[in-house]
Amino acid sequence: MAGVRDQYEAFPYPARDPRDETKRLITGSPSFPAEMDHHLWAGQRDWSQELRVLVAGGGTGDGLVQLAQRMHGAHRPYRITYIDLSTASRKVAEARVAARKLPDVTFHTGSLLDVPLLGTFDYIDCCGVLHHLPDSDAGLRALGAALAPDGGLGFMVYAPYGRSGVYPLQAAFNRLYGHLPPKSMLKHAKATMKAVPASHPLNRNPVVGDHKQSDAGFYDLLLHSQDRAYTIGQWSEALGRTGWHLAGMAQPGLYDLAGLAEPPEGMDPIARMTTAEELRGFIKSHVGYARRDTGPTVDDIPLRDRIPHLANIASGALAKAVATRSLRNITVGPEKFPVALPPEAASLIAGIDGKTTLGQIIARESAGEDRALRLWTKIETALLPWGMMHYSRWLVD
Ligand SMILES: C[S@@+](CC[C@H](N)C(=O)[O-])C[C@H]1O[C@@H](n2cnc3c(N)ncnc32)[C@H](O)[C@@H]1O
């Protein structure tokens, strides 16, 4: 059976062409600076201080390129260390960083189990990697040992229900073709996939489509030899027993029972999240942040002192959509979640520029402070659950 390293040498993942760096920046969570700040540092990090980053299992470089580009573009000091088992993946990541002329990135080939030897880091990105380790707890402990005292982790791990149909096919293809070299295994499995009926859970799964995108995607999804998924409860336990705790999810709304069910009084937060995951059924990965120490959270910072920051949408565009009532839903995975934002919220939204405190934004409102604060509660309720707004000082000079 091809080992994990052989797989990623044969099929660097995700499949990327460095020439595309001139055309687009691939973005995604974790590892947006504002999102990191919101969940890990109560939105109060001093970004004039160098951010020492480890990208653990960096693959072909999506997380690395995104973070380096954003930090470099915003003139924020950083130093990024990339490590991955696969030299083929590293070559692609290096070429992407070179194409963008991004400074302050160092590349290593090796195992993340050895990262404590590489130094101490304020932030570790580990996206789509820990679930491929034979002992994920050992990985979490190694990352913890490389973290600075006030540091944090951005993670993505697979979740079981949204990956419905994946694991039976991985088992079957590994039993049938696992003795073959990776390229030959892929060829045979792709041929067999044509005979898998339309009624198979994978073929009916609306949220998983990597196997249709590229050979690397097919291999990563359906031929992996080392792959497990975690319910949010299992993941929280794994974090707990390795010295971490969950600091926040990129889209906390997914784990909220509101609109799904009324939990019995006193149900603990992780049981609520687990129940929401079970009821939704489509969550295919858990994306979020973890810390080792408990620090202040955004909720501990006075509302007026927080600096709101929109993710992936300009404030003018969002304000216009709200003013004209054209924003009715937010689409997450296969679902649409209704948004209740009155048109009067538009002027507050228009004031969000990532640099101005909420107190300053509210002071500009002619309609009065109490009304502005009531509207702001509605804006938070609409945007925070879906990771569309964060509190962060990262653009403040
Ligand atoms: C699914 S890819 C994810 C790549 C990247 N983080 C991303 O999100 O696009 C998993 C990567 O983890 C790497 N990997 C797996 N086990 C590792 C280990 N023990 N140490 C370092 N890298 C590892 C693989 O080589 C592969 O590049």
The ligand as an ORCA input file, in Angstrom:
! r2SCAN-3c Opt
* xyz 0 1
  C      -4.464     17.222      2.169
  S      -2.883     17.926      2.044
  C      -3.179     19.533      2.694
  C      -2.216     20.561      2.195
  C      -2.442     21.992      2.682
  N      -2.327     22.123      4.109
  C      -3.757     22.541      2.216
  O      -4.659     22.723      3.040
  O      -3.913     22.785      1.016
  C      -2.028     17.127      3.347
  C      -0.536     17.457      3.374
  O      -0.009     17.011      4.622
  C       1.284     16.475      4.390
  N       1.586     15.593      5.524
  C       0.978     14.445      5.884
  N       1.537     13.931      6.981
  C       2.531     14.801      7.342
  C       3.490     14.839      8.387
  N       3.547     13.885      9.320
  N       4.344     15.870      8.437
  C       4.330     16.849      7.502
  N       3.449     16.856      6.475
  C       2.572     15.848      6.396
  C       1.161     15.783      3.059
  O       2.405     15.567      2.453
  C       0.264     16.739      2.302
  O       0.998     17.679      1.564
*
